[in-house]
Amino acid sequence: QVHVVESGGGSVQARESLTLSCTVSGLTDNDRAMAWFRRADGAPREGVSEITYDKETHYANSVRDRFTISRDNAKSTIYLEMSSLKPEDTATYYCAVSRHRSHLGSSWSDSENYRYWGQGTPVTVSP
């Protein structure tokens, strides 16, 4: 019943920008933290950024100062504004809904804390 749908992926060149969106439907507990994860080809999934209902944010060091996560609670939507993109940002980006309202320490990047996942939207950054 819960659907998590990402959109906005595509192919861009390095140093360009791209914004991803994720809309969640069928979720009763809309106060859950949400996050963006990504998985590069052949690599493990990693946390990119997380945002709580109250809009506290966390970022992976690799994207801090380049990516901005935001949230529109009325629309049950989160966004990931990506700027200064690098080829190493190439990956499929996944939106995830946490089991919790917030996380302790760095646990926001632990995928085990997330209950619902989207199908992913691919992002390719060319040199």
C-alpha positions as CSV (number, residue, x, y, z in Angstrom):
1,Q,0.0,0.0,0.0
2,V,2.9,2.4,0.7
3,H,4.4,3.7,-2.5
4,V,7.7,5.5,-2.7
5,V,8.4,7.1,-6.1
6,E,11.5,9.0,-7.1
7,S,11.8,11.2,-10.1
8,G,14.1,13.7,-11.6
9,G,17.1,11.5,-12.5
10,G,18.9,11.8,-15.7
11,S,22.2,12.4,-17.5
12,V,24.2,15.6,-16.9
13,Q,27.7,16.8,-17.3
14,A,30.1,17.4,-14.4
15,R,29.6,20.7,-12.6
16,E,25.9,20.8,-13.6
17,S,22.9,20.5,-11.3
18,L,20.0,18.2,-10.9
19,T,17.1,17.9,-8.5
20,L,15.4,14.7,-7.5
21,S,12.0,14.4,-6.0
22,C,10.4,11.6,-4.0
23,T,6.7,11.3,-3.1
24,V,5.3,8.9,-0.6
25,S,1.7,7.7,-0.7
26,G,-0.3,5.4,1.5
27,L,1.8,6.2,4.5
28,T,-0.1,6.9,7.7
29,D,2.9,7.9,9.9
30,N,4.1,10.8,7.9
31,D,6.4,12.1,10.7
32,R,9.1,9.6,9.8
33,A,12.5,10.6,8.8
34,M,13.3,10.1,5.2
35,A,16.6,9.8,3.3
36,W,18.3,9.5,0.0
37,F,20.6,6.6,-0.6
38,R,22.5,5.8,-3.7
39,R,24.1,2.7,-5.2
40,A,26.8,3.0,-7.9
41,D,27.2,0.1,-10.2
42,G,28.9,-2.8,-8.4
43,A,29.1,-0.8,-5.1
44,P,27.1,-1.1,-1.9
45,R,24.3,1.2,-1.1
46,E,25.3,4.3,0.8
47,G,23.4,7.0,2.6
48,V,23.5,10.4,0.9
49,S,21.3,12.6,3.0
50,E,18.6,12.4,5.6
51,I,15.9,14.7,6.8
52,T,13.5,14.5,9.7
53,Y,9.9,15.7,9.8
54,D,11.2,18.7,11.7
55,K,13.7,19.3,8.9
56,E,16.9,18.4,10.7
57,T,19.4,17.2,8.1
58,H,22.4,15.0,7.7
59,Y,24.7,14.6,4.8
60,A,27.4,12.3,3.7
61,N,30.7,14.0,3.8
62,S,31.1,13.4,0.1
63,V,28.1,15.5,-0.8
64,R,28.0,18.1,2.0
65,D,28.1,21.7,0.6
66,R,27.0,20.4,-2.8
67,F,23.7,18.7,-2.1
68,T,20.7,20.1,-0.3
69,I,17.9,17.9,1.0
70,S,14.5,19.5,1.7
71,R,11.0,18.3,2.7
72,D,7.5,19.4,2.0
73,N,5.4,17.6,4.6
74,A,2.1,18.7,3.1
75,K,3.0,17.1,-0.2
76,S,4.7,14.1,1.5
77,T,7.6,14.8,-0.7
78,I,11.4,15.2,-0.2
79,Y,13.8,16.7,-2.6
80,L,17.5,16.4,-3.3
81,E,19.1,19.4,-5.0
82,M,22.4,18.4,-6.4
83,S,24.9,20.9,-7.6
84,S,28.5,20.8,-8.7
85,L,27.9,17.2,-9.7
86,K,30.8,14.9,-10.1
87,P,31.2,11.7,-12.1
88,E,31.5,9.9,-8.8
89,D,28.0,10.9,-8.0
90,T,26.8,8.6,-10.8
91,A,24.5,6.1,-9.2
92,T,20.9,5.0,-8.8
93,Y,19.4,7.2,-6.1
94,Y,16.8,5.7,-3.8
95,C,14.3,7.4,-1.5
96,A,13.7,5.7,1.8
97,V,11.3,6.1,4.6
98,S,12.7,5.5,8.1
99,R,11.1,3.3,10.8
100,H,11.8,6.2,13.1
101,R,11.3,9.9,13.6
102,S,15.0,10.5,14.0
103,H,18.3,8.6,14.4
104,L,21.1,8.5,16.9
105,G,24.5,9.5,15.7
106,S,25.4,8.4,12.3
107,S,22.6,5.7,12.2
108,W,20.7,7.7,9.7
109,S,22.9,6.2,7.1
110,D,22.1,2.6,8.2
111,S,19.7,1.2,5.6
112,E,18.3,-1.2,8.2
113,N,16.6,1.8,9.7
114,Y,14.4,2.3,6.7
115,R,11.2,0.5,6.1
116,Y,10.0,1.6,2.7
117,W,12.0,2.1,-0.5
118,G,11.5,3.5,-3.9
119,Q,12.5,1.8,-7.1
120,G,15.3,4.3,-7.7
121,T,16.1,6.9,-10.2
122,P,19.4,6.8,-12.1
123,V,21.7,9.7,-12.2
124,T,24.6,9.8,-14.6
125,V,27.3,12.5,-14.5
126,S,29.6,12.6,-17.4
127,P,33.1,14.1,-17.2
